[in-house]
Amino acid sequence: MFTPLSSPTLRSNRPGSRRTHLARVVAWATATVVTVAGGAAAAAVATQSAGPGGPDAPAAGAGASTTPQRVDCAVAKCVALTFDDGPGPYTGRLLSDLKAANAKATFFVLGKQAQGNPGMIRRLHEAGMVVGSHGWDHKAFSKLTAAQQRAQLDRTARAIQDAGAPRPTLFRPPYGAANSATKKLGVPLILWNVDTLDWKSRNSAKATTAALKQSRRGSIILMHDIHPTSVAAVPGLIRLLRARGYTLVTVPELLGPTKPGGRYFGRH
């Protein structure tokens, strides 16, 4: 059990050799990023490491485990990768990369996107990913009435259920914007304490650097699966997080029991 925080806490970076070392490691992880003409997609080709991948990596020569293993984040050094605003054109590639790495993540999807791509919602659920709500169309809940907020949440939940996934029990308000009415919706509000700013930089190496600088035990990492550069960063980021001893888990695994209306930036 833990107490939800009132505000996110970020670690500042120390200058000097540590920063130089980090830059070199990020450069290794994002060895090649190929941008397809027209900006339709980007692909990352990273150098393969011969060493162990970390506590949640599959054994050498083995594929993804078919037997779910319970992780105790009170003991393990856990972090949760989260992706907002999808599903989009690159979500399928991201899912393939996560499965290949035997890694789980949490997706906060928009209702209208779920309605337009129900097959992807079903695939995420069947692959063991957690599907949460991000509202219907990315409106700031702090600017909506209580009735409008409820309508957004219910409409999104129906779209997710119609696609074949369970009714979402987690909600991430768009922009992190919430008010007193939002806290009365009956769901925990899942925020973040690692902001990669991937939507702003549109750069795989910068998103990776930001994630590594800020991550610590119990972090929730914010990314967006609607940007090809964000998706391209994920395989290398997973390797680097594991190399630092982190275990990648879903938000429910990270947080454990949550309270309706509680605001959660991470586990501490």
C-alpha positions as MATLAB code, in Angstrom:
seq = 'MFTPLSSPTLRSNRPGSRRTHLARVVAWATATVVTVAGGAAAAAVATQSAGPGGPDAPAAGAGASTTPQRVDCAVAKCVALTFDDGPGPYTGRLLSDLKAANAKATFFVLGKQAQGNPGMIRRLHEAGMVVGSHGWDHKAFSKLTAAQQRAQLDRTARAIQDAGAPRPTLFRPPYGAANSATKKLGVPLILWNVDTLDWKSRNSAKATTAALKQSRRGSIILMHDIHPTSVAAVPGLIRLLRARGYTLVTVPELLGPTKPGGRYFGRH';
ca = [
       0.000    0.000    0.000;
       1.206    3.534   -0.651;
       0.018    7.113   -0.521;
      -0.834    9.050   -3.714;
       1.334   12.112   -4.180;
       0.033   15.637   -4.487;
       2.526   16.634   -7.167;
       5.136   14.955   -9.385;
       8.793   15.015   -8.375;
      11.493   15.017  -11.025;
      15.209   14.427  -10.615;
      17.542   17.024  -11.982;
      20.511   15.897  -14.049;
      24.036   16.295  -12.727;
      26.584   17.826  -15.109;
      29.899   16.277  -15.992;
      30.934   12.729  -16.819;
      27.562   11.279  -15.909;
      25.859   13.380  -18.599;
      28.527   12.434  -21.138;
      28.144    8.740  -20.324;
      24.369    8.984  -20.657;
      24.676   10.617  -24.060;
      26.930    7.806  -25.245;
      24.582    5.123  -23.977;
      21.570    6.763  -25.610;
      23.485    7.005  -28.860;
      24.123    3.248  -28.637;
      20.480    2.446  -27.983;
      19.218    4.565  -30.847;
      22.009    3.578  -33.224;
      20.063    4.181  -36.408;
      16.738    5.890  -36.942;
      15.400    5.606  -40.453;
      12.675    8.024  -41.460;
      10.489    6.683  -44.267;
       9.883    9.221  -47.061;
       6.816   11.294  -46.495;
       7.119   11.029  -42.732;
       4.837    8.015  -42.626;
       6.969    6.089  -40.146;
      10.355    5.770  -38.495;
      12.338    2.705  -37.575;
      15.109    2.237  -35.095;
      17.921   -0.224  -35.642;
      19.766   -0.717  -32.369;
      22.899   -2.656  -31.580;
      22.164   -5.993  -29.940;
      23.645   -6.572  -26.505;
      25.146   -9.910  -25.544;
      24.574   -9.433  -21.819;
      21.487  -10.201  -19.718;
      18.488   -7.990  -20.413;
      17.382   -7.442  -16.831;
      15.048   -8.982  -14.279;
      12.016   -9.177  -16.576;
      13.827  -10.148  -19.781;
      13.347  -13.651  -21.265;
      16.162  -16.143  -20.925;
      18.742  -16.210  -23.702;
      17.432  -18.066  -26.725;
      13.876  -18.053  -25.395;
      10.835  -16.260  -26.737;
       8.257  -14.344  -24.723;
       6.975  -16.290  -21.748;
       3.484  -17.722  -22.091;
       3.033  -17.923  -18.326;
       2.373  -14.592  -16.585;
       4.646  -14.060  -13.607;
       3.557  -11.956  -10.675;
       5.850   -9.030   -9.872;
       6.056   -7.568   -6.373;
       6.860   -3.902   -6.910;
       7.364   -3.458   -3.172;
      10.532   -5.479   -3.747;
      11.371   -5.149   -7.443;
      12.642   -1.931   -9.024;
       9.515   -1.339  -11.126;
       8.596    1.313  -13.681;
       5.522    1.538  -15.914;
       5.594    2.553  -19.567;
       2.367    4.303  -20.580;
       1.159    5.439  -23.997;
      -1.530    8.045  -24.696;
      -3.840    9.119  -27.536;
      -3.999    5.904  -29.553;
      -4.578    3.521  -30.997;
      -2.950    4.965  -34.077;
      -1.030    3.900  -37.186;
       2.061    2.873  -35.195;
       0.385    1.046  -32.304;
       0.638   -2.310  -34.063;
       4.380   -1.929  -34.476;
       4.715   -0.883  -30.840;
       2.748   -3.938  -29.724;
       5.027   -6.192  -31.773;
       8.109   -4.598  -30.181;
       6.674   -4.989  -26.678;
       5.838   -8.639  -27.293;
       9.292   -9.309  -28.740;
      10.846   -7.784  -25.615;
       8.467   -9.653  -23.283;
       7.429   -6.276  -21.856;
       4.048   -5.019  -20.685;
       2.667   -1.492  -20.908;
      -0.484    0.501  -20.218;
      -2.377    2.273  -22.993;
      -4.650    5.230  -22.254;
      -6.791    5.304  -25.373;
      -9.161    7.881  -26.783;
     -12.725    6.636  -27.198;
     -13.064    7.789  -30.787;
      -9.791    6.048  -31.657;
     -10.954    2.855  -29.971;
     -14.232    2.997  -31.874;
     -12.362    3.437  -35.142;
      -9.872    0.638  -34.493;
     -11.550   -2.015  -32.315;
      -9.262   -4.758  -33.587;
      -6.223   -3.068  -32.079;
      -7.942   -2.652  -28.719;
      -8.700   -6.360  -28.731;
      -5.094   -7.193  -29.676;
      -3.724   -5.043  -26.847;
      -5.941   -6.799  -24.339;
      -5.151  -10.278  -25.651;
      -1.416   -9.506  -25.455;
      -1.701   -8.712  -21.747;
      -1.493   -4.938  -22.028;
      -3.766   -2.811  -19.848;
      -6.240   -0.557  -21.651;
      -7.280    2.566  -19.742;
      -9.426    5.559  -20.670;
      -8.150    8.914  -21.918;
     -11.592   10.364  -22.552;
     -13.407   10.470  -25.881;
     -11.668   13.221  -27.871;
      -8.907   14.728  -25.723;
     -10.924   17.586  -24.257;
      -9.599   19.071  -21.015;
     -11.882   17.721  -18.274;
     -11.228   20.802  -16.152;
     -13.249   22.771  -18.723;
     -16.194   20.332  -18.873;
     -19.277   20.107  -16.684;
     -19.755   17.095  -14.459;
     -22.347   15.706  -16.904;
     -20.020   16.173  -19.869;
     -17.181   14.448  -18.031;
     -19.400   11.479  -17.195;
     -20.589   11.245  -20.801;
     -16.978   11.228  -22.062;
     -15.996    8.493  -19.636;
     -19.031    6.286  -20.303;
     -18.860    6.652  -24.075;
     -15.178    5.707  -24.077;
     -15.796    2.736  -21.786;
     -18.495    1.438  -24.135;
     -16.169    1.703  -27.143;
     -13.453   -0.225  -25.307;
     -15.874   -2.916  -24.162;
     -17.443   -3.201  -27.618;
     -13.941   -3.835  -28.972;
     -13.517   -6.833  -26.683;
     -11.522   -5.427  -23.766;
     -12.796   -5.045  -20.181;
     -14.375   -1.808  -19.020;
     -11.442    0.426  -18.078;
     -10.776    0.934  -14.383;
      -8.049    3.574  -14.878;
      -8.425    7.084  -16.266;
      -5.792    9.555  -17.387;
      -7.319   13.010  -17.881;
      -6.095   14.717  -21.056;
      -3.326   17.237  -20.263;
      -3.533   15.961  -16.682;
      -6.306   18.539  -16.234;
      -8.932   17.686  -13.618;
     -11.244   19.396  -11.149;
     -13.455   18.426   -8.236;
     -16.027   16.846  -10.579;
     -13.328   14.659  -12.140;
     -12.441   13.253   -8.730;
     -16.067   12.158   -8.285;
     -16.164   10.019  -11.442;
     -15.344    6.927   -9.412;
     -12.010    6.060  -11.022;
      -8.386    6.659  -10.020;
      -6.642    9.435  -11.949;
      -3.361    8.120  -13.351;
      -0.841   10.871  -14.067;
       2.958   10.576  -14.438;
       6.269   11.688  -12.965;
       8.417   11.104  -16.060;
       7.509   13.307  -19.018;
       9.551   12.427  -22.092;
       8.097   15.377  -24.061;
       8.122   13.021  -27.035;
       5.179   14.884  -28.566;
       7.281   18.049  -28.605;
      10.727   16.838  -29.634;
       9.600   14.168  -32.135;
      13.096   12.756  -31.606;
      13.784    9.189  -30.446;
      17.129    9.960  -28.795;
      15.749   12.948  -26.882;
      12.754   10.967  -25.643;
      15.080    8.177  -24.490;
      17.392   10.607  -22.699;
      14.479   12.270  -20.927;
      13.089    8.931  -19.764;
      16.439    7.737  -18.417;
      17.241   11.007  -16.626;
      13.940   11.120  -14.759;
      13.149    7.460  -14.082;
      13.472    5.988  -10.621;
      11.845    3.151   -8.714;
       8.071    3.474   -8.986;
       8.019    5.872  -11.957;
       5.201    6.201  -14.478;
       6.670    7.137  -17.863;
       4.545    9.167  -20.282;
       4.841    8.575  -24.039;
       2.517    8.700  -27.066;
       2.047    5.868  -29.547;
       0.727    8.226  -32.231;
       4.246    9.469  -33.078;
       6.600    7.207  -35.060;
       9.666    8.619  -33.308;
       8.200    7.664  -29.942;
       7.509    4.116  -31.062;
      11.002    3.876  -32.578;
      12.547    4.767  -29.202;
      10.852    1.969  -27.257;
      13.053   -1.094  -28.008;
      16.230    0.745  -27.046;
      14.603    2.345  -24.026;
      13.472   -1.042  -22.749;
      17.015   -2.411  -23.046;
      18.506    0.575  -21.226;
      15.943    0.515  -18.424;
      16.576   -3.184  -17.878;
      20.321   -2.614  -17.934;
      19.763   -0.261  -14.993;
      17.890   -2.947  -13.089;
      14.316   -1.850  -13.796;
      11.404   -4.246  -14.252;
       8.708   -3.075  -16.658;
       5.160   -3.573  -15.407;
       1.630   -2.323  -16.032;
       0.161    0.507  -13.971;
      -2.027   -1.861  -11.874;
       1.037   -3.981  -11.103;
       3.017   -0.876  -10.156;
       0.417    0.791   -7.951;
      -1.506   -2.114   -6.461;
      -4.832   -1.071   -4.878;
      -5.997    2.431   -5.813;
      -8.790    4.693   -4.593;
     -11.515    6.289   -6.738;
     -10.657    9.943   -7.254;
      -7.075    9.491   -6.068;
      -4.313   11.105   -8.108;
      -1.313    8.884   -8.787;
       1.982   10.101  -10.221;
       3.895    6.923   -9.386;
       4.539    4.480   -6.565;
       6.476    5.686   -3.514;
];
